[in-house]
């Protein structure tokens, strides 16, 4: 940082202000907040992840456990994908589907696969 408080070339300056005990910092996204201070979630169209560099993954093997890295190919769950597709194609135009279950059961991978197939289907 320079002495003037301006960001250096190629850097960004983020200022977070707390009002009545609430403070939110957001990088690269929008956030909307109720008057009560509770944040709303921003919904966006799904985008595929860029493949991770294998050397970067090997530096910390735990990175490979992140479902978004798609280290292991998606297999199975065809029945779930068919039911989700039917819900998408026959339900109301604007609807939400709740995927729930214990951690490690494949919710994120299922949602990612369904989003990819939905994007491919238009």
N, CA, C and O atoms as CSV, one atom per row, in Angstrom:
chain,resi,resn,atom,element,x,y,z
A,1,UNK,N,N,0.843,-1.185,0.000
A,1,UNK,CA,C,0.000,0.000,0.000
A,1,UNK,C,C,0.885,1.244,0.000
A,1,UNK,O,O,1.978,1.249,0.566
A,2,UNK,N,N,0.405,2.263,-0.625
A,2,UNK,CA,C,1.116,3.529,-0.590
A,2,UNK,C,C,0.651,4.307,0.623
A,2,UNK,O,O,-0.341,3.952,1.258
A,3,UNK,N,N,1.357,5.349,0.935
A,3,UNK,CA,C,0.997,6.156,2.085
A,3,UNK,C,C,-0.335,6.871,1.928
A,3,UNK,O,O,-0.903,7.334,2.916
A,4,UNK,N,N,-0.849,6.970,0.691
A,4,UNK,CA,C,-2.109,7.689,0.470
A,4,UNK,C,C,-3.332,6.819,0.725
A,4,UNK,O,O,-4.459,7.313,0.710
A,5,UNK,N,N,-3.117,5.532,0.959
A,5,UNK,CA,C,-4.239,4.640,1.155
A,5,UNK,C,C,-4.772,4.070,-0.138
A,5,UNK,O,O,-5.717,3.281,-0.121
A,6,UNK,N,N,-4.185,4.451,-1.263
A,6,UNK,CA,C,-4.618,3.920,-2.561
A,6,UNK,C,C,-3.958,2.562,-2.777
A,6,UNK,O,O,-2.824,2.351,-2.348
A,7,UNK,N,N,-4.656,1.643,-3.438
A,7,UNK,CA,C,-4.058,0.328,-3.682
A,7,UNK,C,C,-2.916,0.420,-4.676
A,7,UNK,O,O,-2.928,1.255,-5.580
A,8,UNK,N,N,-1.920,-0.458,-4.497
A,8,UNK,CA,C,-0.813,-0.530,-5.434
A,8,UNK,C,C,-1.315,-1.091,-6.759
A,8,UNK,O,O,-2.397,-1.675,-6.826
A,9,UNK,N,N,-0.527,-0.909,-7.804
A,9,UNK,CA,C,-0.872,-1.425,-9.128
A,9,UNK,C,C,-1.170,-2.915,-9.053
A,9,UNK,O,O,-0.377,-3.680,-8.504
A,10,UNK,N,N,-2.321,-3.336,-9.609
A,10,UNK,CA,C,-2.674,-4.752,-9.630
A,10,UNK,C,C,-3.272,-5.276,-8.336
A,10,UNK,O,O,-3.565,-6.467,-8.237
A,11,UNK,N,N,-3.458,-4.429,-7.357
A,11,UNK,CA,C,-4.035,-4.851,-6.078
A,11,UNK,C,C,-5.373,-4.164,-5.863
A,11,UNK,O,O,-5.665,-3.135,-6.471
A,12,UNK,N,N,-6.171,-4.741,-5.001
A,12,UNK,CA,C,-7.473,-4.170,-4.684
A,12,UNK,C,C,-7.503,-3.792,-3.220
A,12,UNK,O,O,-6.849,-4.421,-2.388
A,13,UNK,N,N,-8.248,-2.784,-2.922
A,13,UNK,CA,C,-8.429,-2.348,-1.544
A,13,UNK,C,C,-9.871,-2.604,-1.152
A,13,UNK,O,O,-10.797,-2.149,-1.823
A,14,UNK,N,N,-10.055,-3.324,-0.081
A,14,UNK,CA,C,-11.404,-3.595,0.407
A,14,UNK,C,C,-11.544,-2.960,1.772
A,14,UNK,O,O,-10.707,-3.163,2.651
A,15,UNK,N,N,-12.605,-2.190,1.948
A,15,UNK,CA,C,-12.896,-1.590,3.238
A,15,UNK,C,C,-14.169,-2.219,3.776
A,15,UNK,O,O,-15.184,-2.276,3.082
A,16,UNK,N,N,-14.111,-2.687,5.001
A,16,UNK,CA,C,-15.277,-3.286,5.643
A,16,UNK,C,C,-15.627,-2.411,6.838
A,16,UNK,O,O,-14.774,-2.113,7.674
A,17,UNK,N,N,-16.887,-2.004,6.910
A,17,UNK,CA,C,-17.355,-1.161,8.000
A,17,UNK,C,C,-18.399,-1.916,8.801
A,17,UNK,O,O,-19.321,-2.501,8.232
A,18,UNK,N,N,-18.261,-1.906,10.100
A,18,UNK,CA,C,-19.240,-2.563,10.963
A,18,UNK,C,C,-20.226,-1.514,11.478
A,18,UNK,O,O,-19.830,-0.463,11.982
A,19,UNK,N,N,-21.528,-1.826,11.338
A,19,UNK,CA,C,-22.576,-0.946,11.827
A,19,UNK,C,C,-23.481,-1.785,12.721
A,19,UNK,O,O,-24.017,-2.805,12.289
A,20,UNK,N,N,-23.644,-1.359,13.948
A,20,UNK,CA,C,-24.503,-2.078,14.901
A,20,UNK,C,C,-24.098,-3.543,15.044
A,20,UNK,O,O,-24.957,-4.406,15.226
A,21,UNK,N,N,-22.815,-3.828,14.965
A,21,UNK,CA,C,-22.332,-5.181,15.208
A,21,UNK,C,C,-22.301,-6.091,13.999
A,21,UNK,O,O,-21.917,-7.252,14.139
A,22,UNK,N,N,-22.680,-5.634,12.829
A,22,UNK,CA,C,-22.655,-6.464,11.629
A,22,UNK,C,C,-21.609,-5.940,10.664
A,22,UNK,O,O,-21.530,-4.735,10.421
A,23,UNK,N,N,-20.803,-6.840,10.111
A,23,UNK,CA,C,-19.830,-6.450,9.094
A,23,UNK,C,C,-19.738,-7.575,8.073
A,23,UNK,O,O,-19.693,-8.750,8.439
A,24,UNK,N,N,-19.710,-7.222,6.806
A,24,UNK,CA,C,-19.649,-8.199,5.737
A,24,UNK,C,C,-18.559,-7.786,4.758
A,24,UNK,O,O,-18.497,-6.628,4.344
A,25,UNK,N,N,-17.715,-8.712,4.395
A,25,UNK,CA,C,-16.706,-8.475,3.375
A,25,UNK,C,C,-16.939,-9.434,2.226
A,25,UNK,O,O,-17.043,-10.641,2.442
A,26,UNK,N,N,-17.023,-8.922,1.014
A,26,UNK,CA,C,-17.305,-9.752,-0.151
A,26,UNK,C,C,-16.308,-9.410,-1.239
A,26,UNK,O,O,-16.050,-8.238,-1.513
A,27,UNK,N,N,-15.750,-10.436,-1.854
A,27,UNK,CA,C,-14.817,-10.245,-2.957
A,27,UNK,C,C,-15.399,-10.928,-4.186
A,27,UNK,O,O,-15.701,-12.121,-4.143
A,28,UNK,N,N,-15.559,-10.201,-5.268
A,28,UNK,CA,C,-15.999,-10.790,-6.527
A,28,UNK,C,C,-17.445,-11.227,-6.568
A,28,UNK,O,O,-17.786,-12.111,-7.353
A,29,UNK,N,N,-18.313,-10.644,-5.752
A,29,UNK,CA,C,-19.720,-11.038,-5.755
A,29,UNK,C,C,-20.545,-9.895,-5.175
A,29,UNK,O,O,-20.007,-8.892,-4.709
A,30,UNK,N,N,-21.840,-10.068,-5.215
A,30,UNK,CA,C,-22.756,-9.121,-4.586
A,30,UNK,C,C,-23.285,-9.746,-3.311
A,30,UNK,O,O,-23.373,-10.968,-3.194
A,31,UNK,N,N,-23.632,-8.908,-2.367
A,31,UNK,CA,C,-24.314,-9.399,-1.178
A,31,UNK,C,C,-25.450,-8.428,-0.874
A,31,UNK,O,O,-25.289,-7.212,-0.979
A,32,UNK,N,N,-26.563,-8.967,-0.508
A,32,UNK,CA,C,-27.720,-8.165,-0.147
A,32,UNK,C,C,-28.031,-8.482,1.305
A,32,UNK,O,O,-27.997,-9.644,1.708
A,33,UNK,N,N,-28.330,-7.469,2.085
A,33,UNK,CA,C,-28.501,-7.656,3.522
A,33,UNK,C,C,-29.847,-7.080,3.956
A,33,UNK,O,O,-30.188,-5.949,3.609
A,34,UNK,N,N,-30.610,-7.869,4.718
A,34,UNK,CA,C,-31.845,-7.365,5.321
A,34,UNK,C,C,-31.513,-6.275,6.330
A,34,UNK,O,O,-30.374,-6.170,6.786
A,35,UNK,N,N,-32.494,-5.478,6.671
A,35,UNK,CA,C,-32.307,-4.456,7.699
A,35,UNK,C,C,-31.897,-5.053,9.023
A,35,UNK,O,O,-31.288,-4.367,9.844
A,36,UNK,N,N,-32.216,-6.321,9.252
A,36,UNK,CA,C,-31.841,-6.984,10.500
A,36,UNK,C,C,-30.364,-7.350,10.533
A,36,UNK,O,O,-29.854,-7.782,11.567
A,37,UNK,N,N,-29.671,-7.181,9.404
A,37,UNK,CA,C,-28.263,-7.543,9.345
A,37,UNK,C,C,-28.018,-8.934,8.804
A,37,UNK,O,O,-26.866,-9.334,8.640
A,38,UNK,N,N,-29.078,-9.686,8.522
A,38,UNK,CA,C,-28.920,-11.040,8.008
A,38,UNK,C,C,-28.666,-11.001,6.503
A,38,UNK,O,O,-29.432,-10.374,5.770
A,39,UNK,N,N,-27.604,-11.661,6.026
A,39,UNK,CA,C,-27.322,-11.626,4.591
A,39,UNK,C,C,-28.262,-12.545,3.812
A,39,UNK,O,O,-28.710,-13.576,4.313
A,40,UNK,N,N,-28.545,-12.148,2.589
A,40,UNK,CA,C,-29.271,-12.978,1.645
A,40,UNK,C,C,-28.253,-13.678,0.767
A,40,UNK,O,O,-27.150,-13.166,0.573
A,41,UNK,N,N,-28.592,-14.809,0.245
A,41,UNK,CA,C,-27.703,-15.505,-0.665
A,41,UNK,C,C,-27.947,-15.014,-2.079
A,41,UNK,O,O,-29.077,-14.693,-2.447
A,42,UNK,N,N,-26.907,-14.956,-2.854
A,42,UNK,CA,C,-26.990,-14.582,-4.251
A,42,UNK,C,C,-26.961,-15.846,-5.089
A,42,UNK,O,O,-26.007,-16.620,-5.017
A,43,UNK,N,N,-27.987,-16.057,-5.872
A,43,UNK,CA,C,-28.039,-17.213,-6.752
A,43,UNK,C,C,-27.478,-16.808,-8.105
A,43,UNK,O,O,-27.775,-15.724,-8.608
A,44,UNK,N,N,-26.682,-17.666,-8.682
A,44,UNK,CA,C,-26.081,-17.386,-9.985
A,44,UNK,C,C,-26.153,-18.627,-10.844
A,44,UNK,O,O,-26.314,-19.732,-10.325
A,45,UNK,N,N,-26.038,-18.463,-12.149
A,45,UNK,CA,C,-25.999,-19.611,-13.035
A,45,UNK,C,C,-24.767,-20.443,-12.735
A,45,UNK,O,O,-23.707,-19.911,-12.405
A,46,UNK,N,N,-24.918,-21.753,-12.854
A,46,UNK,CA,C,-23.819,-22.669,-12.596
A,46,UNK,C,C,-22.741,-22.506,-13.660
A,46,UNK,O,O,-23.041,-22.313,-14.838
A,47,UNK,N,N,-21.490,-22.586,-13.235
A,47,UNK,CA,C,-20.340,-22.564,-14.147
A,47,UNK,C,C,-19.468,-23.761,-13.817
A,47,UNK,O,O,-19.286,-24.103,-12.648
A,48,UNK,N,N,-18.937,-24.391,-14.836
A,48,UNK,CA,C,-18.056,-25.524,-14.593
A,48,UNK,C,C,-16.735,-25.028,-14.022
A,48,UNK,O,O,-16.296,-23.912,-14.301
A,49,UNK,N,N,-16.119,-25.872,-13.224
A,49,UNK,CA,C,-14.816,-25.558,-12.636
A,49,UNK,C,C,-13.723,-25.825,-13.656
A,49,UNK,O,O,-13.814,-26.767,-14.445
A,50,UNK,N,N,-12.710,-25.009,-13.638
A,50,UNK,CA,C,-11.529,-25.281,-14.448
A,50,UNK,C,C,-10.786,-26.448,-13.799
A,50,UNK,O,O,-10.720,-26.522,-12.572
A,51,UNK,N,N,-10.228,-27.355,-14.590
A,51,UNK,CA,C,-9.480,-28.468,-13.993
A,51,UNK,C,C,-8.315,-27.950,-13.149
A,51,UNK,O,O,-7.598,-27.033,-13.550
A,52,UNK,N,N,-8.148,-28.546,-11.992
A,52,UNK,CA,C,-7.063,-28.140,-11.100
A,52,UNK,C,C,-5.746,-28.733,-11.583
A,52,UNK,O,O,-5.708,-29.828,-12.144
A,53,UNK,N,N,-4.681,-27.995,-11.357
A,53,UNK,CA,C,-3.345,-28.462,-11.709
A,53,UNK,C,C,-2.988,-29.660,-10.818
A,53,UNK,O,O,-3.039,-29.541,-9.594
A,54,UNK,N,N,-2.629,-30.809,-11.404
A,54,UNK,CA,C,-2.307,-31.994,-10.593
A,54,UNK,C,C,-1.193,-31.749,-9.577
A,54,UNK,O,O,-1.243,-32.281,-8.468
A,55,UNK,N,N,-0.193,-30.951,-9.940
A,55,UNK,CA,C,0.886,-30.663,-8.991
A,55,UNK,C,C,0.365,-29.872,-7.797
A,55,UNK,O,O,0.777,-30.111,-6.662
A,56,UNK,N,N,-0.538,-28.933,-8.052
A,56,UNK,CA,C,-1.133,-28.148,-6.978
A,56,UNK,C,C,-1.943,-29.056,-6.052
A,56,UNK,O,O,-1.896,-28.901,-4.832
A,57,UNK,N,N,-2.686,-30.002,-6.634
A,57,UNK,CA,C,-3.466,-30.939,-5.826
A,57,UNK,C,C,-2.561,-31.792,-4.946
A,57,UNK,O,O,-2.885,-32.042,-3.785
A,58,UNK,N,N,-1.442,-32.236,-5.482
A,58,UNK,CA,C,-0.539,-33.111,-4.727
A,58,UNK,C,C,0.173,-32.399,-3.587
A,58,UNK,O,O,0.606,-33.041,-2.629
A,59,UNK,N,N,0.300,-31.075,-3.681
A,59,UNK,CA,C,0.955,-30.329,-2.598
A,59,UNK,C,C,0.244,-30.563,-1.271
A,59,UNK,O,O,0.891,-30.728,-0.237
A,60,UNK,N,N,-1.076,-30.578,-1.297
A,60,UNK,CA,C,-1.900,-30.858,-0.118
A,60,UNK,C,C,-2.958,-31.855,-0.551
A,60,UNK,O,O,-3.976,-31.455,-1.115
A,61,UNK,N,N,-2.751,-33.136,-0.306
A,61,UNK,CA,C,-3.702,-34.145,-0.777
A,61,UNK,C,C,-5.145,-33.891,-0.353
A,61,UNK,O,O,-6.068,-34.357,-1.020
A,62,UNK,N,N,-5.357,-33.162,0.742
A,62,UNK,CA,C,-6.726,-32.878,1.167
A,62,UNK,C,C,-7.477,-32.055,0.124
A,62,UNK,O,O,-8.708,-32.063,0.114
A,63,UNK,N,N,-6.768,-31.348,-0.749
A,63,UNK,CA,C,-7.428,-30.586,-1.815
A,63,UNK,C,C,-8.221,-31.514,-2.736
A,63,UNK,O,O,-9.222,-31.106,-3.325
A,64,UNK,N,N,-7.768,-32.766,-2.856
A,64,UNK,CA,C,-8.449,-33.708,-3.737
A,64,UNK,C,C,-9.796,-34.142,-3.173
A,64,UNK,O,O,-10.621,-34.692,-3.903
A,65,UNK,N,N,-10.031,-33.901,-1.884
A,65,UNK,CA,C,-11.302,-34.277,-1.266
A,65,UNK,C,C,-12.417,-33.278,-1.573
A,65,UNK,O,O,-13.593,-33.588,-1.386
A,66,UNK,N,N,-12.058,-32.088,-2.040
A,66,UNK,CA,C,-13.057,-31.090,-2.373
A,66,UNK,C,C,-13.853,-31.578,-3.579
A,66,UNK,O,O,-13.287,-31.791,-4.652
A,67,UNK,N,N,-15.149,-31.755,-3.412
A,67,UNK,CA,C,-15.994,-32.303,-4.480
A,67,UNK,C,C,-15.934,-31.458,-5.744
A,67,UNK,O,O,-16.136,-31.979,-6.840
A,68,UNK,N,N,-15.666,-30.186,-5.614
A,68,UNK,CA,C,-15.626,-29.314,-6.784
A,68,UNK,C,C,-14.392,-29.553,-7.652
A,68,UNK,O,O,-14.348,-29.087,-8.790
A,69,UNK,N,N,-13.419,-30.250,-7.153
A,69,UNK,CA,C,-12.206,-30.546,-7.935
A,69,UNK,C,C,-12.435,-31.669,-8.945
A,69,UNK,O,O,-11.663,-31.814,-9.893
A,70,UNK,N,N,-13.486,-32.461,-8.750
A,70,UNK,CA,C,-13.847,-33.533,-9.679
A,70,UNK,C,C,-12.680,-34.473,-9.969
A,70,UNK,O,O,-12.457,-34.863,-11.115
A,71,UNK,N,N,-11.940,-34.831,-8.925
A,71,UNK,CA,C,-10.784,-35.717,-9.082
A,71,UNK,C,C,-11.229,-37.103,-9.532
A,71,UNK,O,O,-10.572,-37.733,-10.361
A,72,UNK,N,N,-12.339,-37.571,-8.987
A,72,UNK,CA,C,-12.865,-38.893,-9.323
A,72,UNK,C,C,-14.071,-38.705,-10.241
A,72,UNK,O,O,-14.923,-37.864,-9.956
A,73,UNK,N,N,-14.168,-39.464,-11.334
A,73,UNK,CA,C,-15.325,-39.318,-12.229
A,73,UNK,C,C,-16.641,-39.624,-11.506
A,73,UNK,O,O,-16.685,-40.444,-10.589
A,74,UNK,N,N,-17.693,-38.959,-11.931
A,74,UNK,CA,C,-19.022,-39.193,-11.372
A,74,UNK,C,C,-19.573,-40.495,-11.943
A,74,UNK,O,O,-19.558,-40.702,-13.156
A,75,UNK,N,N,-20.058,-41.369,-11.067
A,75,UNK,CA,C,-20.657,-42.630,-11.505
A,75,UNK,C,C,-21.925,-42.879,-10.690
A,75,UNK,O,O,-22.047,-42.432,-9.550
A,76,UNK,N,N,-22.857,-43.598,-11.297
A,76,UNK,CA,C,-24.068,-43.985,-10.574
A,76,UNK,C,C,-25.057,-42.850,-10.411
A,76,UNK,O,O,-24.973,-41.820,-11.080
A,77,UNK,N,N,-25.991,-43.065,-9.507
A,77,UNK,CA,C,-27.028,-42.082,-9.165
A,77,UNK,C,C,-27.933,-41.745,-10.343
A,77,UNK,O,O,-28.551,-40.680,-10.362
A,78,UNK,N,N,-28.019,-42.642,-11.329
A,78,UNK,CA,C,-28.845,-42.370,-12.511
A,78,UNK,C,C,-30.301,-42.165,-12.140
A,78,UNK,O,O,-30.969,-41.309,-12.720
A,79,UNK,N,N,-30.807,-42.936,-11.180
A,79,UNK,CA,C,-32.190,-42.764,-10.740
A,79,UNK,C,C,-32.426,-41.368,-10.183
A,79,UNK,O,O,-33.435,-40.730,-10.486
A,80,UNK,N,N,-31.483,-40.897,-9.363
A,80,UNK,CA,C,-31.599,-39.546,-8.807
A,80,UNK,C,C,-31.561,-38.502,-9.917
A,80,UNK,O,O,-32.329,-37.540,-9.899
A,81,UNK,N,N,-30.663,-38.695,-10.883
A,81,UNK,CA,C,-30.549,-37.734,-11.985
A,81,UNK,C,C,-31.808,-37.730,-12.851
A,81,UNK,O,O,-32.228,-36.672,-13.320
A,82,UNK,N,N,-32.406,-38.884,-13.065
A,82,UNK,CA,C,-33.655,-38.953,-13.835
A,82,UNK,C,C,-34.761,-38.203,-13.104
A,82,UNK,O,O,-35.487,-37.417,-13.712
A,83,UNK,N,N,-34.894,-38.445,-11.784
A,83,UNK,CA,C,-35.931,-37.757,-11.007
A,83,UNK,C,C,-35.701,-36.243,-10.991
A,83,UNK,O,O,-36.655,-35.470,-11.086
A,84,UNK,N,N,-34.447,-35.820,-10.873
A,84,UNK,CA,C,-34.153,-34.384,-10.908
A,84,UNK,C,C,-34.498,-33.793,-12.275
A,84,UNK,O,O,-35.041,-32.692,-12.363
A,85,UNK,N,N,-34.183,-34.526,-13.330
A,85,UNK,CA,C,-34.516,-34.059,-14.676
A,85,UNK,C,C,-36.015,-33.929,-14.878
A,85,UNK,O,O,-36.479,-32.971,-15.496
A,86,UNK,N,N,-36.776,-34.887,-14.362
A,86,UNK,CA,C,-38.237,-34.808,-14.451
A,86,UNK,C,C,-38.760,-33.606,-13.679
A,86,UNK,O,O,-39.652,-32.896,-14.142
A,87,UNK,N,N,-38.195,-33.387,-12.494
A,87,UNK,CA,C,-38.593,-32.229,-11.688
A,87,UNK,C,C,-38.294,-30.937,-12.452
A,87,UNK,O,O,-39.128,-30.033,-12.496
A,88,UNK,N,N,-37.116,-30.853,-13.047
A,88,UNK,CA,C,-36.720,-29.659,-13.795
A,88,UNK,C,C,-37.639,-29.426,-15.000
A,88,UNK,O,O,-38.040,-28.293,-15.268
A,89,UNK,N,N,-37.969,-30.492,-15.718
A,89,UNK,CA,C,-38.680,-30.360,-16.985
A,89,UNK,C,C,-40.190,-30.276,-16.855
A,89,UNK,O,O,-40.854,-29.789,-17.770
A,90,UNK,N,N,-40.756,-30.739,-15.734
A,90,UNK,CA,C,-42.211,-30.763,-15.615
A,90,UNK,C,C,-42.748,-29.886,-14.504
A,90,UNK,O,O,-43.957,-29.664,-14.431
A,91,UNK,N,N,-41.898,-29.389,-13.652
A,91,UNK,CA,C,-42.357,-28.577,-12.531
A,91,UNK,C,C,-42.551,-27.127,-12.925
A,91,UNK,O,O,-42.421,-26.775,-14.097
A,92,UNK,N,N,-42.862,-26.282,-11.945
A,92,UNK,CA,C,-42.999,-24.855,-12.236
A,92,UNK,C,C,-41.668,-24.283,-12.728
A,92,UNK,O,O,-40.604,-24.816,-12.416
A,93,UNK,N,N,-41.736,-23.196,-13.497
A,93,UNK,CA,C,-40.523,-22.609,-14.070
A,93,UNK,C,C,-39.535,-22.174,-12.990
A,93,UNK,O,O,-38.327,-22.342,-13.157
A,94,UNK,N,N,-40.021,-21.630,-11.909
A,94,UNK,CA,C,-39.162,-21.213,-10.803
A,94,UNK,C,C,-39.454,-22.110,-9.608
A,94,UNK,O,O,-40.542,-22.061,-9.036
A,95,UNK,N,N,-38.487,-22.918,-9.241
A,95,UNK,CA,C,-38.670,-23.836,-8.119
A,95,UNK,C,C,-37.319,-24.134,-7.495
A,95,UNK,O,O,-36.275,-23.914,-8.110
A,96,UNK,N,N,-37.347,-24.627,-6.289
A,96,UNK,CA,C,-36.138,-24.988,-5.558
A,96,UNK,C,C,-36.256,-26.443,-5.141
A,96,UNK,O,O,-37.338,-26.903,-4.776
A,97,UNK,N,N,-35.164,-27.155,-5.194
A,97,UNK,CA,C,-35.137,-28.548,-4.733
A,97,UNK,C,C,-34.068,-28.645,-3.657
A,97,UNK,O,O,-32.933,-28.222,-3.876
A,98,UNK,N,N,-34.408,-29.186,-2.519
A,98,UNK,CA,C,-33.503,-29.279,-1.378
A,98,UNK,C,C,-32.836,-30.641,-1.389
A,98,UNK,O,O,-33.519,-31.662,-1.309
A,99,UNK,N,N,-31.507,-30.676,-1.487
A,99,UNK,CA,C,-30.741,-31.918,-1.348
A,99,UNK,C,C,-30.186,-31.941,0.065
A,99,UNK,O,O,-29.484,-31.019,0.479
A,100,UNK,N,N,-30.498,-32.978,0.789
A,100,UNK,CA,C,-30.011,-33.030,2.171
A,100,UNK,C,C,-29.531,-34.434,2.494
A,100,UNK,O,O,-29.966,-35.417,1.895
A,101,UNK,N,N,-28.643,-34.498,3.435
A,101,UNK,CA,C,-28.106,-35.767,3.888
A,101,UNK,C,C,-26.816,-35.532,4.651
A,101,UNK,O,O,-26.294,-34.417,4.661
A,102,UNK,N,N,-26.299,-36.567,5.286
A,102,UNK,CA,C,-25.040,-36.426,6.022
A,102,UNK,C,C,-23.890,-36.067,5.087
A,102,UNK,O,O,-23.945,-36.312,3.882
A,103,UNK,N,N,-22.858,-35.485,5.666
A,103,UNK,CA,C,-21.673,-35.140,4.895
A,103,UNK,C,C,-21.056,-36.376,4.245
A,103,UNK,O,O,-21.076,-37.467,4.814
A,104,UNK,N,N,-20.512,-36.189,3.055
A,104,UNK,CA,C,-19.827,-37.275,2.374
A,104,UNK,C,C,-20.722,-38.216,1.594
A,104,UNK,O,O,-20.258,-39.254,1.123
A,105,UNK,N,N,-22.001,-37.875,1.446
A,105,UNK,CA,C,-22.943,-38.752,0.750
A,105,UNK,C,C,-23.050,-38.456,-0.740
A,105,UNK,O,O,-23.692,-39.208,-1.472
A,106,UNK,N,N,-22.422,-37.360,-1.202
A,106,UNK,CA,C,-22.414,-37.057,-2.632
A,106,UNK,C,C,-23.396,-35.989,-3.072
A,106,UNK,O,O,-23.727,-35.916,-4.256
A,107,UNK,N,N,-23.871,-35.160,-2.155
A,107,UNK,CA,C,-24.832,-34.115,-2.518
A,107,UNK,C,C,-24.220,-33.124,-3.501
A,107,UNK,O,O,-24.840,-32.784,-4.509
A,108,UNK,N,N,-23.016,-32.663,-3.213
A,108,UNK,CA,C,-22.373,-31.675,-4.076
A,108,UNK,C,C,-22.078,-32.262,-5.442
A,108,UNK,O,O,-22.306,-31.608,-6.460
A,109,UNK,N,N,-21.570,-33.492,-5.479
A,109,UNK,CA,C,-21.279,-34.124,-6.776
A,109,UNK,C,C,-22.557,-34.350,-7.573
A,109,UNK,O,O,-22.567,-34.160,-8.789
A,110,UNK,N,N,-23.633,-34.752,-6.902
A,110,UNK,CA,C,-24.902,-34.946,-7.590
A,110,UNK,C,C,-25.405,-33.613,-8.154
A,110,UNK,O,O,-25.820,-33.545,-9.311
A,111,UNK,N,N,-25.367,-32.565,-7.346
A,111,UNK,CA,C,-25.820,-31.252,-7.803
A,111,UNK,C,C,-24.954,-30.742,-8.955
A,111,UNK,O,O,-25.468,-30.151,-9.904
A,112,UNK,N,N,-23.655,-30.966,-8.875
A,112,UNK,CA,C,-22.748,-30.532,-9.936
A,112,UNK,C,C,-23.033,-31.278,-11.234
A,112,UNK,O,O,-23.083,-30.672,-12.304
A,113,UNK,N,N,-23.218,-32.586,-11.140
A,113,UNK,CA,C,-23.514,-33.383,-12.322
A,113,UNK,C,C,-24.853,-32.964,-12.937
A,113,UNK,O,O,-24.977,-32.853,-14.157
A,114,UNK,N,N,-25.840,-32.737,-12.091
A,114,UNK,CA,C,-27.147,-32.314,-12.579
A,114,UNK,C,C,-27.066,-30.926,-13.240
A,114,UNK,O,O,-27.684,-30.694,-14.279
A,115,UNK,N,N,-26.310,-30.022,-12.639
A,115,UNK,CA,C,-26.137,-28.692,-13.220
A,115,UNK,C,C,-25.437,-28.782,-14.579
A,115,UNK,O,O,-25.830,-28.101,-15.526
A,116,UNK,N,N,-24.411,-29.613,-14.674
A,116,UNK,CA,C,-23.696,-29.776,-15.945
A,116,UNK,C,C,-24.612,-30.338,-17.017
A,116,UNK,O,O,-24.607,-29.866,-18.153
A,117,UNK,N,N,-25.396,-31.344,-16.659
A,117,UNK,CA,C,-26.329,-31.931,-17.626
A,117,UNK,C,C,-27.420,-30.938,-18.006
A,117,UNK,O,O,-27.840,-30.885,-19.162
A,118,UNK,N,N,-27.875,-30.160,-17.045
A,118,UNK,CA,C,-28.913,-29.169,-17.330
A,118,UNK,C,C,-28.375,-28.082,-18.259
A,118,UNK,O,O,-29.061,-27.655,-19.187
A,119,UNK,N,N,-27.152,-27.640,-18.005
A,119,UNK,CA,C,-26.548,-26.623,-18.870
A,119,UNK,C,C,-26.380,-27.166,-20.293
A,119,UNK,O,O,-26.635,-26.459,-21.267
A,120,UNK,N,N,-25.950,-28.421,-20.403
A,120,UNK,CA,C,-25.778,-29.028,-21.720
A,120,UNK,C,C,-27.117,-29.167,-22.456
A,120,UNK,O,O,-27.177,-29.084,-23.683
A,121,UNK,N,N,-28.189,-29.381,-21.679
A,121,UNK,CA,C,-29.521,-29.527,-22.270
A,121,UNK,C,C,-30.163,-28.169,-22.574
A,121,UNK,O,O,-31.228,-28.099,-23.188
A,122,UNK,N,N,-29.515,-27.114,-22.144
A,122,UNK,CA,C,-30.065,-25.782,-22.402
A,122,UNK,C,C,-31.039,-25.326,-21.365
A,122,UNK,O,O,-31.575,-24.222,-21.465
